[in-house]
């Protein structure tokens, strides 16, 4: 049964990818959706077994690498952490597959698209069920490769190709650090298997290494290198620039990659490696700072975006920041709780935005929408639910997980924790503002589209709405139902050895005013957003005109792309041109194949002059040769 969870998506990908043209578009969609749905149902059953019976298993599929002291198996590790991820990955993937049947109905390459989705799911499942770092890296790179295929699916669009390449390259930067971390782990421990590495961690706590001329603690260096990989995959600040551009892919791709799977891989890595990170307070503080900076940065940028998918993309980036700073303060279980709830409401928002885009015939600018809530009643209601959950509205899923993160940061009791809690509250308020801005500008006010008549807008078909309804159930109830299991007093019993805590998390509660602060700000933001974006639309324009430098700073995403263009892109292009034209063209080609061929050509031209066709010239040359030979023999 467990193996079926992994291999059914792979089989679906092979069938649709290689035989799609023979079985047809409809059959390709049915096969892939059915097999991934079965995988999702099996995953739910496995999680049930883990919860009820404390089921754990390590299933060896095959011996993968055996070289010297390096022994790596291809195996499937079932524990509470992987069981939760199995449900998140397969359930969202199954709903995305079903949704894609309607959304991609007019695309001529449906089998290829469904094959990519299924292959991506397989790679993610390989990642979350690994019992060693090599298999983890294999799934890690597989996810990156599939994301390249999916983001650049509409490869005839130049912007889609550019976005796919950008995502691939930026992730390679993080993956380089991740690979170095794996090398260092094998160097220190002689193994890459989780259980063996985690057991030996206490033995290297005080060990120092020479790195770039500095003496650093080995444990800190391992944690830093692994986290660099997580930063790239989970789009944390400095390595975040690929995520918003990845919205060039079809909307189902955004929901799958950027809500529940690929971007959460970095969070999963940090939580999986909690036995390592617990011994590195320095890097945990660094993770906290990076996470909260990312959350605040993404929230500020989302305030001024006009592309409906990019607003939700920056929201994803911000929520990932919350997950990381939860892990940074040692609340790994809370990070997983937010990862779990976030998957439902964020996939709901992405697929809901796809329904809106579908209604507006591929229009994505919210300034060209408005006034369609009566035309799209189901999409409107479902996106309201997703927005309420995202903003942390009381008693919806985001309320339980996001507030828990802020509370545990406060209870951490150090400077970093207080900083994270404060920024977390501010970010929660900003999140609510830009989320309701999206709702009000998309569905309320006057109809602003000058190309499409409002009568032409229509509700999405049932095959697109059903996944939204299912996700909305998770967005409403997931927090309430799973809070006690994930972060309650029995959390250690559930997580068992899959998450390590050197010190138990605080069971105290922050002051009442602190507990009420975030929900009150979230509630207050709704009338504020309504007044700004419905009642008095000129007020935001006035604020923008009075703060033009700040607006430009935000709309240009803190100028990260421009900065990277100056520091890396332009210099790399200049270096490439120099190496191409001077080193390769002038030196290598000049003295190599081009130079040799040119020399032979010149010699050949000279030699042709001796081929005149006159007998007297040939006789004269022969005479000279004979004279030279005779002279040589006489002198000898």
Protein Blocks (a to p, Z undefined) as FASTA:
>chain_A
ZZmmmmmmmmmmmmmmmmmmmnojklmmmmmmmmmmmmmmmmmmmmmmmmmnopacdddf
bdfbdghjbccdddddddfklmmmmmmmmmmmmmmmmmmmmmmmmpcklmmmmmmmmmmm
mmmmmmmmpcbfklmmmmmmmmmmmmmmmmmmmmmbmklmmmmmmmmmmmmmmmmmmmmm
mmmmmmmnopabfklmmmmmmmmmmpccdeehiacdfklmmmmmmmmmmmmmnopghilm
mmmmmmmpcfklmmmmmmmmmmmmmmmmmmmmmmmmmmmmklmmmmmmmmmmmmmmmmmm
mmmpcbfklmmmmmmmmmmmmmmmmmmnopamlmmmmmmmmmmmmmmmmmmmmmmmmmnn
opabfklggjilmmmmmlmmmmmmmmmmmnopghiaklmmmmmmmmmmmmnopaklmmmm
mmmmmmmmmmmmmmmmmmmmmmgcjdfbfkbcfklpccddfklmmmmmmmmmmmmmmmmm
mmmmmmmmklmmmnmmmbccfbacdfbdcdfklmmmmmmmmmmmmmmmmmmmmmmmmlmm
mmmmmmmmmmmmmmnonolmmmmmmmmmmmmmmmmmmmmmmmmmmmmmmmmmmmmmmmmm
mmmmmmmmmmnopaklmmmmmmmmmmmmmmmmmmZZ
